[in-house]
Amino acid sequence: MRTDMPYPLNIIGESLNASIPSVKDAIVDRDDEKVTALAIRQAECGAHMLDVNAAVVGSNEPEDLVWMIQTVQSVVDLPLVMDSSDPKALQAALKVYDGPAPILSSITGEMTEGHETLLSLAVEHDCGLVAMCMDDEGISPDPAKRLDVAERLFDRVGKAGLKPENLHIDPLVMAISADTTAGATFLELLHMIRGRLPAVHTFCGASNVSHGMPLRRLINQASNKLCGCQFISAPTVASYKLCRLALSPCNNQLLSSRPIKNPRPAPTRLQAIVSRKIAMIMTVV
């Protein structure tokens, strides 16, 4: 399998997730039309990869994930992020997956038995693996402690045989509604990871930053621009936000090789001013 990332900055669509009620219903009902429409929509908006999660409580996740992978791949040829905490589901999905090297998500510094299995699968299939900067003590507000987790995970997966370029470190984007310093902490940690572990990729749930806040679109817009300027490898965003991220000033050159279909109108002058102000606040708080 090919292990390089498709582009310098890779936008991952997050809309195919069972935590979204309509997607959950589509999985339970085996609604091919709903799932394929979401896959196509994200691809048309400029996604380079798609996150796929089929974890429905009380259902058979291995069967559900296999169905979802096959359904998505029937209409798009993008690499997929297989998002599951169930090693059996990932094993089953990898058997039917037919495309560029996927990414498995995810392990943490706890390195449970399940995490060890995910690591073994990533090594066996020569594919990507997401490693989150948290351990059995939780998520530290101190970027230096999260960096320590990242470095320990880097050493651990390296000893298991995973190539550095197949490791995707997730610094963990936290909500600024709960901690006003979360945005600045994330950006600082991202910078530290790029300096200390230059061979790895970085990965994040970009929209987490605005959870519980008003003006979420503007906050996400500002955060996405800052992520792009820090050269994050793979932010995950909702399909309707993809065009705005791809057209952010810092990302124009990075994504110029992939034209954006049906982009949304440019932000108004007021929106642009608010977005810049939010970005300034996030970097100095």
N, C-alpha and C positions, 0 to 999 in steps of 0.2 A: 504493500500500500504506500501511496505517496504521503510523506510526512511533513512537507513544507506547508506553510500557511498560504492560502491563495493570494493574499494581498498584504501590504505592510500593515494596514489596519483592516480588520475583518469584522464587519457588523453581523451580529448573530440575532436573528429574529426570535422573539421569545413567546410568540402567540400560540404555539402548539403545546400548551401546557395544561394538564388535567386539573390544575388548581383553578383554572378559569371555568366557571359553571357550564358555559356553552360547549367548551371542548370536552369536559367530562361527559356531558350528555351525548356528544358525538361518538365518544369512545364506547360508551355503554350500548348505544343504538347502532353501532357500526355504520355511522353516517359518512360514507366516503365523500359525498359532495361537500360537506362542511369542512372536512379536513383538507381535501385537495384545494378548496377555494382559499383557505388560510395559507397554505403552502405557496400557491401561485401569487397571492397578494403580496406576501413578504418578498418573494423573489423579484416581483415587478417593482417593488419599492427600493430595491437595491441591496437586499441582504446577501451576504457572501456565504453564510452558513445558517442552518436552522436548528434551534434547540427543540428536542422532542421529548416530552414527558407524558407517560401514560399511567401514572400511579393513582388509580382509583381505589379508594378504601372498599374492601370486601370483594374486589374483583380479582381476576387472574392476571397479574401484571406481565408475566412473560408472554402470554398470549396477546394481551392488549398492545404491548410494545412492538411485537412482531407485526401485528396488523397495521399499526400506525406507521412503522418504518416502511413497510411495503406500499402502503397507500400514498405516503408522501413521495416516495421514490418513483411512483408511477407517473408523476407529473412534473417533478423538478429533478435536476441532477446536481444539486448543491450538496456539499459535505454536511453531515449532521452531527449535532452534539447529542449523544444518548444520555439523557438525564434521568438517572435512577439510582436508588440506594440498594436495589435488589440485584446481587450478582447473577442470579439465575436468569433474570430478565435480560441483563446485558449479554450474557452468554448466548441466549436464544436469539437476540437481536443481531448479534455479530454474525451468526450463521446465515442469516438471510440478507444482510446488508450488502449492497452492491454499488459502490461509489468510491470517491476519493477518501482518504484516511479520515475516519470519524474521530471525535473526541469523547472520552468517557468522563462522566461527571458524577461523583467527585470523591476525593479522599481528604482527610484532615490530619493534623498532627497526632491525633489519638491512635491512628493506624490500628483499627480493630481488625478482626478476622475478615470481615467483609471488605475492608479497605485493602487488605493484603490480596484478596482475590481480584479486586479491580486492578490493582497494580500488575498482577500476573497476567491478566487479560490484555492490558495495554502493552506489556512487553511482548507477549505472544503474537499479538496482531500488529505490532509496530505502529501503534496509533497514539493519539493525544490523550492526556490525562490531566484533569483539573485537580489542583491541590489548594485547599482553602487555608488561609492563615489563621487557624484556630486550633486549639488542642483541648485536652481534658479540663483545662481551667477556663475554657470559654474563649470569647473574643476580647483581647486586651485593647484598652483605649490607647496604649502606648505603641507607637509605630515600631519602635526598636524591638519590642517583644514579639510583635507579629512578624517582623523581619527574621527574628531568630527561628520562629516556626518554619518560615519559608526555607531557610537555609538547612534546617534539619531534614525537611522533606526532600529537598534537592539531593542531599547526601544519601538519604534512604532509598529513593527511587533509582539513583545512579548505581548504587550497589546491587540493586535488583536487575539492572540491565536496561533501564529505560534511557533512551537518548535525551540529552538536555533539551533539544529542540522539540521534543514531544511533551515536555512538561509545561503546563499552563497554570501559573500562579495566580490565584484570586486573592487580592489584598483585602477584599470584603468591603463593599460600599454599605455604609450604615446611614440610617435616616437622620437628617439634620433636625427633624422635629423632636427627636429624643436627645440629641447631643449636637449643639450648635457648632462644635469643633470637628464633627465627623467628616465634613467635606475636606477641610484642610489636612486632617489626619490621613485620609485616603490618598490625597495627592502627594503628601510627603512620603508615605510608604511606597507609592508607585515609583517615585523618583529614586528611592533607596534600592528598590528591587532592580530597577534598570541599571543601577550602578554596580551592585554587588553580584547580581546573577544575570549578566548580559546575554547568556546563551538561551535563556528560557523565554517563553511567551507570557504575556499577562492577560488576564481574563476577569471580567466583572459583570455584575448585574447592575447596569448603569442607572436604571430607573428607581432603584431602591432609595437613592439619596432624597427623593422628594416625598416619600411615603408619609401620609398624614399632614401634608402641607397644602395650602392654597397655591394657585398658579403653578401647578405641577409641570405643565408643559414648558414654561419659561425656566423653571429651575433645572429641569432635565436638559434643556437646550444649553444652558450655561455650563452645566456639569459635563455634558458631552463634548463641548468645545475644549474644555480644560483637559479631559481625558485624551482627546486627540493631540493636543499640544504636548502632552507627556508621552506620546507614542505608545499608548496602550494597544495591545495586539488585538483584543477581541472583546468589545463591550456588547452586552446583550440588551436589546431594546425592543419595545413593542412595534409591530409592523407599521402603524400609522406615524411613528416617530422616525422611521428609517431615513426618509428623504431629508428631513431637517438635519440629522446628524451627518449624513453624507455630504450635505452642502455647507457644513460649518466651515468658516474661513481656514482653520488650521488643517482641515481634512481635504480641501479641494484638490490639492496636488496628489495626495496619497490615493484618492479614489478616482482620479481622472481616467484611469484605464478601464473603469466600469461605468458606463453611462447610466444615469438614473432615469427610469421611466416614470412619467406622470408625476413629477415633483410637485409638492404643495407650493402655493405662492410664498414669496419671500416675506419675512416678518415685517410688520409695520415699524415705523421709526420708533414709536413708543415701546413696542415689544423689544426691539433691538437694544434700546437704552436700558430697559429693566433687566434684560438678560446680561448685559455687560456689568451692571451694578451688582447683580447676584453673584456673578463670577468673581468680582473683586472681593466681595464679602467672604466667599467660600475660601479664598486663598489667604486671607489675613486674619480671620477669626481665631 
